[in-house]
Amino acid sequence: MTDIAEAENIYTRAAKYELAKDWNNAFKLYLQAVDAFLRISRTTADPKYRNNAAKALDRAGKIKQFKKLTPLSTDHFSHQPSILKKSSVINNIQIPLAASSPSDSYTSPFNDPDGQPSLPTPEYTWSRPNYPNSSLPLLPSDIIQNIVNDCSVCASIAVCIQHNTRFKSNLLLSSLSSSNDGRYELKVLVNGDFRRIVIDDRLPFDSNNKLVGISTGPKNNLWPSFIEKAYMKLMGGYDFLGSNSAIDLHVLTGWIPEHLDLQSASFERERTWSRIMIAFPRGDCMMTVGTNDKTPLNYHIHSVKLLPSHDYAITDIKETNDERWVTLLDSRLCTPECGQCSGSGSCPRVLNMRWDDICATFEGLYISWNPSLFGSCVTFHGSWQPENAENLSQASTHHLRLNYQKTKDSAHHSHINEINKNGKDSTETEIWILLTRHLCDTRRTNEYIAINVQEDDTVLGDSEHVALKSNYTNSTHLLSRVKTSQFQTQNSGSLSILACYDGQFDQVGFTVTAYAYSSGVMVSWDTRVPPTRYMQKIDGVWTNKTAGGNCTHPTYMVNPQYHLRVHNASTSIDKRPSTSTSTSADKRNKTQVILTTQSTRDISLNVTAVWSQGERISELSQKEVVAHSGPYTYGHARVAAHLAPGDYTVILSTYEPDQMGKFTLKVESPSRFDIKAIPQEDAGMYVKTVRGEWDSTTAVGGLSQHRYHRNPVYQVTIPCASEFGARLQLLSRVPGVSTNLSLFPSSNLQRCTASSGPYSDALSGVDIPKRSISPGKYYLVPSTYHAGVHAQFRIVVYSGVSGTEVVLRS
């Protein structure tokens, strides 16, 4: 095919896509046609080809201006090396990859060209120790925290020494290398890969020639001080903002960090003890505990003073005589002014506490897990790009799909199954997902991350059982442990992972690491995920009238709802072979639809799709739910499901009513779809709301009670012919109470003009559907089926004309 014929063919294909309303492919091909015609115009004087290029550019411009296009797909996996390279600069200091060649052009003795880390005050000076570096073996209690507020680092080094003593693991020491000219290198895991931190052998001393940072007392062993210095260089200086030991140990050893909030309602005290009681004696984990900043300065437990915002190393756990004990070590030496040791400065540093006291006293348990426990592991390095939602915070998300499957050789067995199973079904597999935000400036504190992990094509949990999880955190690490159950019916499955960022900065790097926490299971990234051909984004807002809360509230029905119509995949042109591994005819007839909603990080969200005719849903029925994003998650919610062609209602809800703010809803699919907002029940109508109650004189029940006329009766005056509707709701739910709302002519309380139908205990209440009504006076009667029900209610009356009056009849 000649260049001219090829250019004309591209233009013709673009026009066909435009006629088929496939805007994305049409736009892409028109741009290719522009390039092809311009290339031809450079080799000929005929103006026709330049005119054709202008015509193709004009068509592309019109499509871009008037139609919503799907972003062109990007191969994010090919960009990983460049992201790791870009992440080598932290606090304006180059922290090169460990695999790179070190520079050997420096003077002797070595002086760090990056300078020395900053110190808390200018009183301290840098100098080389004037005593030899001892090689005496260390115990955890030899680690002494002095002036620097790096208790988490001290606790981390102490638990590593304890691990080295018990298991000969050589943690930390194997990562530190030195030369005779005072040059030290520490190998650390930071920003997605192992890197080298280079320092010299000078350390900070006070005016009494005592170390400002970590010391080892009379043993004078300096390697902990050099590890501390290298870490302080990485973290921005000895004026350290603080951390926790799980984060520190992830950097220093590569072990997997897990932070458990001991004061959270979701903390599982007994299950956690079972996990650590199996893992800790085997050396599979290291642990510390920490107090929070609300711990009183003079707080004592068992006559030992605890410090606020302080980390304590766990050096042993044991069970004796039906008691569960934890041994803690405080690396900080007290001063004679502490008021606890009668001025001697010799406070006890080792404390034995019961596990129940640990859970009641401390804020966090920080566990570091040995990565060698996991038989399979994969890593992805990415960069968050701002999505630029108008008037929305700078939030970004990145979606990944993780495949997992049983291996043919399942002979490999690790202790991890026993740690995790605790008598549960062995077909249940746990996969760990670790999200790590890359460091650029360690002084930043207003960057937040969250992670949402779900099994693909699974309605997670019961949509009627409401849960809240996945809060944003300003920590650099976030671990999600996901139990999968698909192995009960098949040998493979996949997880949908949404890594989220909320902050003020662009192109923030991150790493997602997935670990298979079971024997005989392999994990891998799905790099074949095709780009969606159709996408539409809708901007909206929750107001005090549309923020109805979750489905346990009667106001759930007022949440933003959308009519989604999924077209048959066979109507699309440019058919592609399915990438699905399913062989069922049912799945082949369906098409994937992805629903993603996003708001600010302080609003908890859920997105649910139900089978419908596109109408507004007042009550959520579990059997009608076809897609559900699971527990409410802060700032974002996502669900992917295969849906049959047809009509659905998509509901966006917040966890609590009156959580107001802007949101975006994004719908993606390889097949055509239409989506539009569903009007509120009273849209375009004049609304009046009255409140009342059934009390000792008016709680007379329904018609069968023969005192129906003693119910509260409201006189409704309709000034002219119009449309009319009304809804009755209980102000607080009373289980088992069924209600009815009926309209009568004022002249005859025996002849019903309109009714909500049979008595119902629906959470959303009962309603008289919108209907035409003649002018005049009517009686509106709310009632309960049974007599003697004392409850408060509200009636919302909506009319097509103004001037409608609703008054309680005396």
Sequence and secondary structure as in RCSB ss.txt:
>XXXX:A:sequence
MTDIAEAENIYTRAAKYELAKDWNNAFKLYLQAVDAFLRISRTTADPKYRNNAAKALDRAGKIKQFKKLTPLSTD
HFSHQPSILKKSSVINNIQIPLAASSPSDSYTSPFNDPDGQPSLPTPEYTWSRPNYPNSSLPLLPSDIIQNIVND
CSVCASIAVCIQHNTRFKSNLLLSSLSSSNDGRYELKVLVNGDFRRIVIDDRLPFDSNNKLVGISTGPKNNLWPS
FIEKAYMKLMGGYDFLGSNSAIDLHVLTGWIPEHLDLQSASFERERTWSRIMIAFPRGDCMMTVGTNDKTPLNYH
IHSVKLLPSHDYAITDIKETNDERWVTLLDSRLCTPECGQCSGSGSCPRVLNMRWDDICATFEGLYISWNPSLFG
SCVTFHGSWQPENAENLSQASTHHLRLNYQKTKDSAHHSHINEINKNGKDSTETEIWILLTRHLCDTRRTNEYIA
INVQEDDTVLGDSEHVALKSNYTNSTHLLSRVKTSQFQTQNSGSLSILACYDGQFDQVGFTVTAYAYSSGVMVSW
DTRVPPTRYMQKIDGVWTNKTAGGNCTHPTYMVNPQYHLRVHNASTSIDKRPSTSTSTSADKRNKTQVILTTQST
RDISLNVTAVWSQGERISELSQKEVVAHSGPYTYGHARVAAHLAPGDYTVILSTYEPDQMGKFTLKVESPSRFDI
KAIPQEDAGMYVKTVRGEWDSTTAVGGLSQHRYHRNPVYQVTIPCASEFGARLQLLSRVPGVSTNLSLFPSSNLQ
RCTASSGPYSDALSGVDIPKRSISPGKYYLVPSTYHAGVHAQFRIVVYSGVSGTEVVLRS
>XXXX:A:secstr
  HHHHHHHHHHHHHHHHHTT HHHHHHHHHHHHHHHHHHHTT   THHHHHHHHHHHHHHHHHHHS        
GGGGHHHHHHHTTEETTEE  BTTS       SS   TT     SSTT EEE  SS        GGG BB SSS 
HHHHHHHHHHHHHHHHH   TTGGGEEE TTSEEEEEEEETTEEEEEEEES EEE TTS BSS B GGG   HHH
HHHHHHHHHHT SS     HHHHHHHHH  EEEEEETTSTT  HHHHHHHHHHHGGGTSEEEEEE  TTS TT E
ETTEE  TT EEEEEEEEEETTEEEEEEE  B   GGGSSSTTSS    EEEEEHHHHHHH SEEEEEE GGG S
EEEEEEEEE     TTS  EEEEEEEEEEEE S      THHHHHHTTS TT EEEEEEEEE  S TT    EEE
EEEEETT   S TTS  EE   BSSSEEEEEEEE GGGT SEEEEEEEEEEESS SSEEEEEEEEE STTEEEEE
 TT    SEEEEEEEEE TTT   STTSGGGGGS EEEEEE  GGGSSS          HHHHT EEEEEEEE  
TTSEEEEEEEESSS   SS  GGGEEEE  SEEESEEEEEEEE SEEEEEEEEESSTT  EEEEEEEEESS EEE
EE   TTTTSEEEEEEEEE TTT   SGGGT GGGS  EEEEE SSEEEEEEEEESS  TT  EEEEEEETT TT
S SEE  S B  TT EEEEEEEE SEEEEEEEEESSTT  EEEEEEEEESSTT EEEE  
